[in-house]
Amino acid sequence: MKFKLRSTYSFLSLDEQMTEVVQTKKILWVLPYLPWPITSGGKSRQYHLIKSLARRGHRITLLVQSKVAVDQEVMAELGFLEDVIVVPRRKLASIKTVLLILFSRWPMLACINGFNSILSSKFEQLLSQQWDIIQIEHSYSFQPYAKLLSLRKTPFILTEHNVESGLGAATYSRLPFILKLFAPIDRWKYRRWERDVMQAAGKVIAVTKEDANELKAISGRDVNVVINGVDTDYFESVSPSLAKKKVLFIGNYEYAPNVDAVEWLLEQIMPEVWKVQPDIKIVICGYAMPEEWSIRWEDTRIQWEGFVDNLSQIQKNSSIFIAPLRSGGGSKLKVLEAMAAGLPLVSTSQGVSGLDVQFGTHYLGGDSTSSLVEGICQFMDDPKNAIQLAASSRDYARVHHDWRIAAQQLEHVYGMISK
């Protein structure tokens, strides 16, 4: 699959007032998953960043693992890339994985995402080519490339979407009991792994200033920031409906913090909301939704949607977006998308982490059940204030978090590593 370049230099304006000349690069971009279809915040970041860079003329080859067969529709969606190389992901549920987790020096996530000999072989073949940039996403995916990059002393960029060693609580709490006993050791292993991978990289990228500071403390080196973004043009036409009295939550339920958010939302938050406003509905969307949830919570006011490929339609039929997140990291793309769509936002501090937004100006809520209940009810009772805050949030997303801004920030890092 080839992407036809326009020229050695590409021109793209961030808006009508800005035009910048960009020197193009030949980039090898390495991912532990396919960026399409977009079923998570991480995939959204990958898809929109590489698409923005390709539009600016960069020649990108994508090397990915995939646990599912890749069809023509997926390949067509990635047609803006110069080449897409898909390697089958090795079987995760195996004795090898369990033994690695329990007895090796590598942390659990590195054991699950590494040790793919086919992937290492393909990467070695690709290293025979000349690349301006080699970009690897997530320290947990680094194991298949570590030895090859070290032996060849090849510089690379590492992007961390979260401080992975700090995400353990929500993940470990859902493991079988016997594996929970290993959680403290595994967190220590990951902190060591995280440090070693970052110290090996030519440049390290985080998605927020807060994460950058924490990663700097772990690695002892400077960390650059390339923000999470949103396709503001896509969401500009969305007009939510407060009259429908629908609260929306979206998440990837392979990610433990999103599961925790739904449990808190349906066990504690919404029952308190319904005591005050019993006609409010809650819409739950997202990838890998457990089938047992609809049995566990059998309330007709809960609308189970699962994965939706037309997010704007769901947003148009919703009134408020809620982000009851108690753990996680980085900045939340689902929150940015809700803001860009003009949805009034009710959130915890974790839900708006990494965003320069203000309570009462851009969102309502807090870190307690009562504060989130109050935020929902206040928006429903005062549509004028809801519309005003939503407009402020939409402006913030467009000015500060358009994907084109993120692409420019990444190009700045490319310039640093090329010098």
N, C-alpha and C positions, 0 to 999 in steps of 0.2 A: 504494500500500500504506500503510495508516494504522494507527497504534498508538493505542488509546483510553486517554486519561489517566484516572487515578483521581481526582486532585484537584490543586490547586496545590502541595500539599506531599505528600511520599511518606515512608513509614516503613519502614525495613528494619533488622533487628538483625544485627550481625556475628555474634553468637552469642546464646544465650538470656539473657545477662547485659547486653546492650548494645542500646539503642534510641536512634536519632538522628533528629532532624527535618531534612529536606533541602529547601532551596529549589530548585525545578526550573528548568532552563534549556532554551532552544531552541538546539540545537547543529547546526552544519553540520560533518560529519566527512568528511574527504577522504583517500582511500586510492588507491594505485597498483595495487591488486588486490582481488578479492573476498575477504572473510574466511571464506567457506564455499564448498566443503568445506575443513576444516582440514588443510592439507598442509605447514605449516611453523610454526615457533615464532612468527613475526610474525603469521601469520593467527590462531593461537590467542590471542595477546594481544588482537588487535582484536576478535575474536568475543566473547570473555568479558568484556572491558571494556565494550563497547557494550551487551551484554546485561545486565550488572550495573547500568549506569547507567539503561537503559530500565526495569528493574524498580524502580528508585528514583524513577521518574516523569519523568525527563528526556525531552524530545522530540527525537529524533535523526533527521536526514536524512543519508543516506549517499551520497556521490558517489564513484564508483569507475570505474577503467578495467578492462576485462576482455578477455583474448585468446581466450576461449572463449564460446560462446553460453550464455546464462543460462536455465536451465529452471525449471519451476514448483517443483521440489523445493528448489532453492536459495532462491528467493523465499519459500517457505513457512518455511524455517529462519530467515530474517531478518524474519519477520512481527512481531517485537517492536519494529521500527523504525517511525517515522512515515512515512518514504518512502525508497525505494532508487532511485537514478538511476545507470544503468549506461551508460557510454560505451565504444564499441568502441576497443580499443587499436590504435594505428596499427601498420602493418607494421614490424617491427624490422629484418628483413634487407633493407635497402634501400641504394641509393647515397647517399641523403640522410643516413642514420645514419652511414655510414662517413666521408663528407666532414665531417660535424659533429665526429666523434670526432677526426679527423686535423687539421682546420684551424680549428675554432672555439675560442673562449675558454672554452667550457663543458667540464667533465669528462665522461668516458665515460658514467657512470651517469646524469648529467643529460641527455645526448644520447639515450640509450636510452629513458628514461622521460618525456621532455618533448616539446615541439614537436607537440602535438596540438591543432590549431585547433578541433576540435569540442569538446574538453574545455574549452578556454579560453572558448569561447562559452557553454557550459552554465554554467560557473562565474560568468561575468558576469551571466547571467540570475538566478542564485541570489543574487548580491550585491544585487539590487534589493529583496530581503526583509530584514527586521530580524532579526538573529541575536544571541543573547546571547554565544555562543562560536563561533568558527571554528577548527577544529582540523585541522592538516595533519600527516600522518605521513610521515617521512623527508625529509631535505633533498634527496635525489636526485629526488624527485617534484615539486619546487617550481616548476620553470620555467614551466609553463602558467599559473601564478597570480601570478607575481612582479610583472609590470607592472601588472596590475589592482589588486592590493593596495597597491602603491606609489602609484599615481595617486589612489586613493580614501582613502589613509592609514587603511586598515582594520586594526585590531589582530587578530592571530591567534596561536594557540599552535602551536609546532612540537615534535613528538616525534621524538627520534633513538633508534633501537633499538640502534645501535652507534655507535662513532666511525668513520664510514665511511672517512675518509682513512687510518685505520690498518689497514684490512682488506686492503690491496692485495696483499700477498705471495702469498697462496693463490690469489687470483683471477688476477693477472697471469701467474702461472707456467703457466696453462693456455691462455693466448692463443696465436695463431699467432705465429711468430717476428718477423715484421715489426711486429706490434702491441706486442710486448714491448719493442721499442726506444723506444716512446713512454711506457712505464710511469712513469719518473721524472717526466716532464713532466705526465702525467695526475694523478699523486698530488699534485703541487704545485697543479694546477688545482683538485682537489677540496678541498684544504685551504683555498684562497681562497674557493671557492664555499660551503663549510661555514661559514666565518666570516661571510660576507656574509648568508647566509640567517638564521643565528642572530641577528645584529645587527639584522635587520629585524623579527624576531618580537617580539610583546609579552611572551611567556614561552617559555622553552625547557625541555623535559622530557627527562631521561635515565632509563634503567631501573636504573642502579646508581650508588652514590656514586663509584666509581672513574671511570666514564664521565663523570659530572657534573663531576668535577675536571678531567678532560682537556678536555672541551668548554669549560669556563670558561677554561682556559689559552688555547684557540684563539680564543674570541670576546671575552674580556675582560669577561664579564658573569656574573651568578649563574645557575645552572642548577638547576632543581628535580628531584626524584627521584619517579617513580611506578614502583614495583616491578613486575617480572614476577610473575605469580601462577599458581595452579593451582586447579582445581575439586576441592577436598579432599573434598567430599561424594561426588563421583563415584568417586574412587579409594579411599575408605575401606573398601569391602567386598572389595578385592583381597587375596588371600593367595597370594604367590608360592610356588613349589615348589622347594626346594633339591635334592630327590631327583631331579629331572629333569636336573640338571647342564647347564642351558642358559644361555649368556651372551647377553644381548640388547643390540643397538644399533639406534637409530632415528634417521633424519635425512631432511632434504630434500636431494636430491643435485643440485639446481640451485645449491646453496650450496657453494662450493669447500672450506671447512673440513671439511664432512662427508665429502666425497670423500676428502680427505687422511686423515681419521680411519679410514675403511674400509681404505684402502691400507696404512696402518701396522698396523692390527689384523690383517689377513689375511696380510700379507707378513712381519711380524716377531713380533707379540705372540702370536697363536694357535699358530704353529709351536713356540714355546718352551713354551707351556702344554701342548701335546700331547706333548712329550717327557716331561713329568712325569705328566700325567693324560690319556691318549689318548682317553678316553671322553667328554670334555667336548664339547658341541656349541655352535655359535655361530649365532644367529638375527639376520639382517639385514633390517630393515624400513624402509620410507620411500618417499616420493614421488620420481618421476623416476629410478628405479633403472636404471642402464645395463644393457642386455641382455647385453653382452659379459662382465659380471662373472662370471656363472655358468660361462662357458667359461674365463675367465682363472684362476678358482679352482675346480677340479673336485674338490672334496673332499666326500664324502658327509656329513661332519660339519657342513657349512655349510648352513643352511636359509634359502633365499631367499624372503621373503614379499612384498616390494614394499609398496605402500601398503595399510594396513589401516584400516578404519573403526571397528573395535571394539578399541581399544587395550587395554582391561582384560583381554580374553580372552588376548591374547598375553602380557601381564604375568603372568597366573595360571599360564601354562605355562612361565614362565621362572624362573631361579634368581637371577641377578645382572644388574644393568645396568652396562654399561661406557661411559665417555665419554672416549675417547682423543683429545681435541681439542687441537691444537697452535696454533691461531689462531682468531680470532673476536672477539667482544666481548659486552657486556651480560651477562645471566645466561641460562642455557640452560633453556628450558621443558621439554625432554625430560628433563633431569635433575630438575627439580622434580616432574614427573609420576611419574618412577620413585621418588623419595623419598616422595611422597604415597601411592604404591601399596605401600610397604613392601618395595621391592626393595633388597637390599644393593647399595651403590654403590662401584664402582671407577672412579677418575677421575684425570685430570691436574689441575693447578692451574687451567688454562684452563677445564676442564669445570665447575668449581665457582666460577668467577669471579663476583663480585657477590653471593655468598652467604656469610653469616656462619656457616660450618660449620667444624668442626675435624677434622683427620686423626686417625683412631683413635677418634673419638666418633661421627662421622656417615658417614665413608667411609674407604676404603683406596686405595692407589695411589701415584701420583707422576708425574714427568715423564720417566721413562726406561722403556724396554721392560721391563727387569728388575723395576722396581717395580710395574708394572701386572700382569705375570705373577705376581709374588708375591702381590698383592692378590687376584687370582682364585683362586689355589690355596689361600690361607689361608682364604678364605670357604668354599670347598668342603670343606676339611679340618676346619673348626671351625664347624659350623652354629649352635651356641649363640651364639658371638660375632657371627656374621652376622645372626642374628635380633635381637640386642641393638642393634647399630648401625643396622639397618633401622628399628627402633622409634624410636630417637632421631631419625633422619632424618624419619620420618613426622610425629612431633610438631613438629619444627622447621618443616616445610612448612605444617602446619595453623595454627600460631601466628603465623608471620611472612609467609606468602606466599599466603594465601587471596585470591582475586580481589576479594572484598568489601573487603579492606584497600586494594588498589590503587585501587578505585573511590573510596573515601573520600579517598585521597591526591590523586586527580585533581580531586575536588570542591573540595579545599582550594585548588588552583591556580586553578580557576574563580573562586573567591571573591576571589583576589588580583587577577585581571585585570578583574573586574567593578567594583572599587573606584575 
